[in-house]
Amino acid sequence: MEALGMDYAHAEVVGSHCHAQDQLIYAANGVVRVCSDAGNWVISCGQALWVPAGVSHEMRMVGDVSVRTLLLSSRVDHCQVIAVSGLLRELILAASQMLGQRDECLGEHVRALIQRELEAAQRINAYVPMPEHARLRAWCEHFLDEPSQELTLEQCGVQLSMCARSVARLFQREVGMSYGEWRARARMMLSQLRLADGLPIMSVALEHGYQSASAFAAVFKRIHGYTPSDWQVGLQEAAIPRVH
């Protein structure tokens, strides 16, 4: 296992790249949006993202971000978000601070504990899949740029030169969920980035196509399991001094 630590400024982008080993990406501070051909994820202090070896991905920073990465062999076959326990968080930070140290015995103990925590970590279904179908993918990418647009399935079909029923089947086949569910997940992923910027919840709701904070919060909690205000408070409470 190898541990890496890097600090980034707001809006910095790490271009598309991949690793020879499986990678665990953890944002000790700030928020990171990770993009790959398969989909998009948003991770912060309470979560980490597994990226299998050889999978190309891009990282976009929101706020001042301290990224801590573990490279190890874990037999991960697809990108997967996990919940980071308090113990796992401290072990990841300890591993990154031990770079270059020669205490192999201590290192082995830390690695063993990390492996045990990773095996027990809760898996979270928290990503926005992207279709392979060229026209639908282009439409989805445009929606990610303008998530406030309110298009019915019929209107979406007009833009794709398809009937509404064909669009519905295409969404199910390509991303494994309905048009409405994909749109809701995309909005909730993007809204986390705006909430991390410190915007008021009502402003974020309007930016993402909701006319009330309560309607937005209900969908946010259904998808993420916590409220928008809990998300903002959690980011503030979990912030740690940047490690250099």
Buried (B, 14 or more C-beta within 10 A) or exposed (E): BEBBBBBBEEEBEBEEEEBEBBBBBBBBBBBBBBBBEBBBBBBBBBBBBBBBBEBBBBBBBBBBBBBBBBBBEBEBEEBBBBBBBEEBBBBBBBBBEBEEEEEEEEBEEBBEBBBEBBEEBEEBEBBBBBBEBEEBBEBBEEBBEEBEEEBEBEEBBEEBEBEBEEBBEBBBEBBEBEBEBBBBBBBBBBBBBBBBEEBEBBEBBBBBBBEEBEEBBEBBBEBBEEBBEBBBEBBEEBBEEBBE
